[in-house]
Amino acid sequence: MSDTKIVCPQCAATNLLPSERLGDGPRCGKCHEAIFSAHPAQLTAGTFERHITRNDIPVLVDFWAPWCGPCLAMAPAFEEAAAALEPGVRFAKLNTEDEQMIGAQHGIRSIPTMVLFRGGQEIARQSGAMMAGDIVRWVNSQLSQSTS
């Protein structure tokens, strides 16, 4: 029996959960909200690093902006993919209009761009809008490549 660190999408507290119980609807020990809700976490400058570095599961970040038509078109597909891949992957969104410095630090040149992180390190990147099934296949492909 091993434990997994998961950052709460609501209050950003780090929770230590039994790995085999991640799919059992765990709640945050601090704010008591659901750890997984099939909705991407909304990241800010204050929570971005914590989610990227403290989650033991991979984190897929959608870098987007509210004025971006393809970003808005992809949003429902991103949520659908989150429902399919949680609790194995944390889905998160970062508004590059509000958090321009983080976008620049990560070399985001076009949006939407999805970046897959594991252990605080970028392991894959994909630019352009995708459908839910394509997101799921891409993430699974990248994760299987990074573990082999």
For each residue, the residues with C-beta under 8 A, 3 or more apart:
1: 18 19 20
2: 18 19
3: 16 17 18 19
4: 16 17 18 19 22 56 57
5: 14 15 16 17 54 55 56
6: 14 15 17 22 26 35 55 56 57 87 90
7: 12 13 14 15 41 47 50 51 54 55 90
8: 11 12 13 14 15 28 30 31 33 35
9: 33 35 37 39 40 41 42 90 92
10: 28 31 33
11: 8 28 30 31 33
12: 7 8 46 47 50 51
13: 7 8 28 29 30 31
14: 5 6 7 8 50 54
15: 5 6 7 8 26 28 29 30 35
16: 3 4 5
17: 3 4 5 6 21 22 26 35
18: 1 2 3 4 21 22
19: 1 2 3 4 22
20: 1
21: 17 18 24 26
22: 4 6 17 18 19 26 35 36 57 87 88
23: 87
24: 21
25: 34 36
26: 6 15 17 21 22 34 35 36
27: 32 33 34 35
28: 8 10 11 13 15 31 32 33 34 35
29: 13 15 32
30: 8 11 13 15
31: 8 10 11 13 28
32: 27 28 29
33: 8 9 10 11 27 28 37
34: 25 26 27 28 37
35: 6 8 9 15 17 22 26 27 28 87
36: 22 25 26 86 87
37: 9 33 34
38: 79 82 83 86
39: 9 79 82 91
40: 9 62 78 79 82 91 92 93
41: 7 9 47 51 90 91 92 93
42: 9 92 93 95
43: 47 48 51 61 92 93 94 99
44: 47 48 94 98 99
45: 48 99 101 102
46: 12
47: 7 12 41 43 44 50 51
48: 43 44 45 51 52 94 99 102
49: 52 53
50: 7 12 14 47 53 54
51: 7 12 41 43 47 48 54 55 59 90 92
52: 48 49 55 59 61 117 120
53: 49 50 119 120
54: 5 7 14 50 51
55: 5 6 7 51 52 58 59 90
56: 4 5 6
57: 4 6 22 87 88 89 90
58: 55 88 89 90 116 117 118 123 139 143
59: 51 52 55 89 90 91 92 116 117 118
60: 85 89 90 91 92 114 115 116 117 135 139
61: 43 52 92 93 94 114 115 116 117
62: 40 71 74 75 78 91 92 93 94 112 113 114
63: 94 96 103 106 108 111 112 113 114 115
64: 68 71 74 75 93 94 95 96 111 112
65: 68 71 95 96 97 111
66: 71 72 95 97
67: 97
68: 64 65 71 72 111 112
69: 72 73
70: 73 74 111 112 128 129
71: 62 64 65 66 68 74 75 111 112 129
72: 66 68 69 75
73: 69 70 129
74: 62 64 70 71 77 78 112 129 130
75: 62 64 71 72 78 79
76: 79 80 132
77: 74 80 81 129 130 131 132 134 135
78: 40 62 74 75 81 82 91 93 132 135
79: 38 39 40 75 76 82 83 91
80: 76 77 83 84 132
81: 77 78 84 85 91 132 135 136 139
82: 38 39 40 78 79 85 86 89 91
83: 38 79 80 86
84: 80 81 132 136
85: 60 81 82 88 89 91 136 139 140
86: 36 38 82 83 89 90 91
87: 6 22 23 35 36 57
88: 22 57 58 85
89: 57 58 59 60 82 85 86 139 143
90: 6 7 9 41 51 55 57 58 59 60 86
91: 39 40 41 59 60 62 78 79 81 82 85 86
92: 9 40 41 42 43 51 59 60 61 62
93: 40 41 42 43 61 62 64 78
94: 43 44 48 61 62 63 64 99 102 103
95: 42 64 65 66 98 99
96: 63 64 65 99 100 102 103 108 111
97: 65 66 67 100
98: 44 95
99: 43 44 45 48 94 95 96 102 103
100: 96 97 103 104
101: 45 104 105
102: 45 48 94 96 99 105 106
103: 63 94 96 99 100 106 108
104: 100 101 107 108
105: 101 102
106: 63 102 103 115 122
107: 104
108: 63 96 103 104 111 113 115
109: 113 127
110: 113 127 128
111: 63 64 65 68 70 71 96 108 127
112: 62 63 64 68 70 71 74 127 128 129
113: 62 63 108 109 110 125 126 127
114: 60 61 62 63 125 126 127 130 135 138
115: 60 61 63 106 108 122 124 125
116: 58 59 60 61 122 123 124 125 139 142 143
117: 52 58 59 60 61 120 121 122 123
118: 58 59 121 123 143 146
119: 53
120: 52 53 117
121: 117 118
122: 106 115 116 117 125
123: 58 116 117 118 142 146
124: 115 116 138 142 145 146
125: 113 114 115 116 122
126: 113 114 130 138
127: 109 110 111 112 113 114
128: 70 110 112
129: 70 71 73 74 77 112
130: 74 77 114 126 134 135 138
131: 77 134 135
132: 76 77 78 80 81 84 135 136
133: 136 137
134: 77 130 131 137 138
135: 60 77 78 81 114 130 131 132 138 139
136: 81 84 85 132 133 139 140
137: 133 134 140 141
138: 114 124 126 130 134 135 141 142
139: 58 60 81 85 89 116 135 136 142 143
140: 85 136 137 143 144
141: 137 138 144 145
142: 116 123 124 138 139 145 146
143: 58 89 116 118 139 140 146 147
144: 140 141 147 148
145: 124 141 142 148
146: 118 123 124 142 143
147: 143 144
148: 144 145
